[in-house]
């Protein structure tokens, strides 16, 4: 048992060593010679070796690495690590476009004051989530797919810039700090110089050096790499009171806790402040001690961030504004296409190998036919290649002066690939789209997993249990080729898959069987027709009444359906014109998938036509889905957030912030009885007026 004197000495050494670590690795201001630091470190090691009971997760000795791992455990993020939208317009107009989008979403006009923004650097490294519990670092994880990452705690402890204990009293119960692990240019050069002297492999570039170091299974190897860290945000937070109300305030607070935060950041009003920051950093980019590929703009106030919310999986309140990337010249040896999960045929230039931005590039995207035409890229051309966003190589332009004679022919995707190279289905291009697409959505191997996941989703056929990992196995093993094959799966086949047993297989088969009884609207939505969402599927089902009528519908027939325009009509016609899709539909019907059909109805305007409603709280008798269906049947739309454009808010018990915001904006509020009264008036074709 350690004496009080030993315990006090151990705590004092830990504090002193971490103070020197912070001064050296974060502030770049060494306070003692290396020899003195080593002496203190050896003292601590000796005391901990003599008294194993004093071992602690936040001891500096934990930084030298632990036992090698066989694999990285998976970590599910308490708060998803979402990506942010990239603004590839490198001019001032990129910042102006972001500001304009934010102001529009917030309902601001020219008379309203400018939005307060925070701006910082976009580091070229590896995103990491650091979890502190009661001030002590307990876990570190990579971003992974945003939902699930890899635990790399041992390796992160070797990064001296990252504090093992937060300098704050009392510490929050949980504080997840998110940031970027990166390698400074001078550290990168010094490391490579030592490697060359020792005859060992060198690192390709600082970014790969950082990412590769953190993903070393042996933490002792990771400890040999000189890594740095900057925080840029938060994940899960519990017990931080009072917590900052702005992004800039959060970074300031983290810095006071001893967490490294880059000094190159600013707050300011409106697009002009963003432009000034972008231009200033651009002028000094080459002089920075680390690589960046742009800057990041964020709405500074958290309440406005919450109001703006997310689109798909990207926040509306943030954007990465890129800088021009490194460029080199090479020759296009061929142009081929890759078929994506949504059926888009993306042209890819096969290149003579060229070293760009630290990697050897042999393929580069040409994006779409419009880009090929605009850049006039042909096989045999010398082209300028860059790593767009320093990640995805792309062809910037053809060097016409170096074009061979006679000039090679122009490349046209539709001429070169009239049918899909994956499935042989027809390839089309809609009038308003740059992309060329395969029409074999239910049949195409490239789209198979996406089609199956959509088909089984809750709003479509609602096959509970048919998720990502199971679909991967079914497709990869050749057990399922189209959604129709799902209905031919047997108990033995399913029970033989990974993470499946007889009971879970039986449950899935029951869900598959139950899904056979569906609605026409759900079935139409499940087909995954391009541009046909859930609401449009309901409108189509209500209007035509039967699937056969939809399959036989002309463009004029479809344009008579509410909210169906020429693009949606083209998508529907092209989908059912593909024999492969019709074969799958017929097989699904033969397997027993069925629904009730009607003669169809002509859509009336509806008392809620053109009006947006928001549902909040718990209604006495109606479920959220039932209320939504009734509103849509009356011509209305249901949104997830309240804005100046909201016509009614339907509020039930325990209505929260949406009700408060509606009251602040003066939006009309209905209870369930008011909604039903309004809808009854619509059903009776009466003119109904409410007084508020």
QUIKA-V247086 format. One record per run of one state. SS is the DSSP state (alpha for helix, beta for strand, coil for the rest). FROM is the first residue (numbers start at 1). LEN is the number of residues. If there is no record, write none. Layout:
ss:from:len
SS:FROM:LEN
SS:FROM:LEN
This chain:
ss:from:len
coil:1:3
alpha:4:23
coil:27:7
alpha:34:17
coil:51:1
alpha:52:3
coil:55:5
alpha:60:5
coil:65:9
beta:74:3
coil:77:8
beta:85:3
coil:88:4
alpha:92:14
coil:106:10
beta:116:8
coil:124:2
beta:126:8
coil:134:2
beta:136:7
coil:143:5
beta:148:4
coil:152:1
alpha:153:4
coil:157:8
beta:165:1
coil:166:8
beta:174:9
coil:183:2
alpha:185:13
coil:198:8
alpha:206:9
coil:215:4
alpha:219:5
coil:224:4
beta:228:11
coil:239:7
beta:246:1
alpha:247:10
coil:257:9
beta:266:4
alpha:270:18
coil:288:4
beta:292:8
coil:300:1
beta:301:1
alpha:302:7
coil:309:1
beta:310:2
coil:312:2
beta:314:2
coil:316:2
beta:318:5
coil:323:4
beta:327:13
coil:340:4
beta:344:13
coil:357:2
beta:359:7
coil:366:3
alpha:369:7
coil:376:6
beta:382:7
coil:389:3
beta:392:7
coil:399:1
alpha:400:3
coil:403:10
alpha:413:4
coil:417:2
beta:419:1
coil:420:6
beta:426:3
coil:429:7
beta:436:3
coil:439:6
alpha:445:12
coil:457:11
alpha:468:9
coil:477:6
alpha:483:6
coil:489:2
alpha:491:5
coil:496:6
alpha:502:14
coil:516:1
beta:517:1
coil:518:2
alpha:520:7
coil:527:7
alpha:534:11
coil:545:2
alpha:547:6
coil:553:2
alpha:555:5
coil:560:6
alpha:566:12
coil:578:1
alpha:579:12
coil:591:3
beta:594:1
coil:595:17
beta:612:5
coil:617:1
beta:618:1
coil:619:5
alpha:624:10
coil:634:3
beta:637:3
coil:640:8
beta:648:4
coil:652:1
beta:653:1
coil:654:3
alpha:657:9
coil:666:2
beta:668:3
coil:671:1
alpha:672:12
coil:684:9
